[in-house]
């Protein structure tokens, strides 16, 4: 759970300002379609990581 929380927090710390247009003056603009794809990708990564955590043997 901690890994997923860290991933989601880090990803959203970068993705939300990017989607809001904070980096527009630097020439970085994210289209809504790409933003939706990246958000879906983040969800898939968290879900896969959660599934992998189940497969780890308990010590």
C-alpha positions as CSV (number, residue, x, y, z in Angstrom):
1,X,0.0,0.0,0.0
2,X,2.8,2.4,0.8
3,X,4.3,1.8,-2.7
4,X,1.0,2.6,-4.3
5,X,0.5,5.7,-2.2
6,X,4.0,6.9,-3.0
7,X,3.5,6.3,-6.7
8,X,0.1,8.0,-6.8
9,X,1.3,11.0,-4.8
10,X,4.4,11.5,-6.9
11,X,2.6,11.1,-10.1
12,X,-0.2,13.5,-9.2
13,X,2.3,16.1,-7.9
14,X,3.7,16.3,-11.4
15,X,0.6,15.5,-13.5
16,X,-1.9,17.9,-11.9
17,X,0.1,21.0,-12.5
18,X,1.0,19.8,-16.0
19,X,-2.7,19.2,-16.8
20,X,-3.6,22.6,-15.3
21,X,-1.2,24.4,-17.7
22,X,1.4,25.5,-15.2
23,X,4.2,24.8,-17.6
24,X,2.5,26.5,-20.6
25,X,5.1,29.4,-20.6
26,X,7.8,26.8,-20.9
27,X,6.1,25.4,-24.1
28,X,4.7,22.3,-22.4
29,X,1.0,21.9,-23.0
30,X,-1.0,18.7,-22.3
31,X,-4.1,18.0,-24.4
32,X,-7.1,16.7,-22.5
33,X,-7.0,13.4,-24.4
34,X,-3.3,12.8,-23.5
35,X,-4.1,13.7,-19.9
36,X,-6.9,11.1,-19.8
37,X,-4.6,8.5,-21.2
38,X,-1.9,9.3,-18.6
39,X,-4.4,9.2,-15.8
40,X,-5.7,5.8,-16.9
41,X,-2.1,4.6,-17.2
42,X,-1.4,5.7,-13.6
43,X,-4.5,3.7,-12.5
44,X,-3.3,0.6,-14.4
45,X,0.2,0.8,-12.8
46,X,-1.2,1.1,-9.3
47,X,-3.5,-1.9,-9.9
48,X,-0.7,-4.0,-11.4
49,X,1.5,-3.1,-8.4
50,X,-1.2,-4.1,-6.0
51,X,-1.6,-7.4,-7.8
52,X,2.2,-8.0,-7.6
53,X,2.2,-7.3,-3.9
54,X,-0.3,-10.2,-3.4
55,X,2.1,-12.6,-5.1
56,X,5.0,-11.8,-2.8
57,X,5.7,-14.5,-0.2
58,X,5.1,-13.4,3.4
59,X,8.1,-13.5,5.7
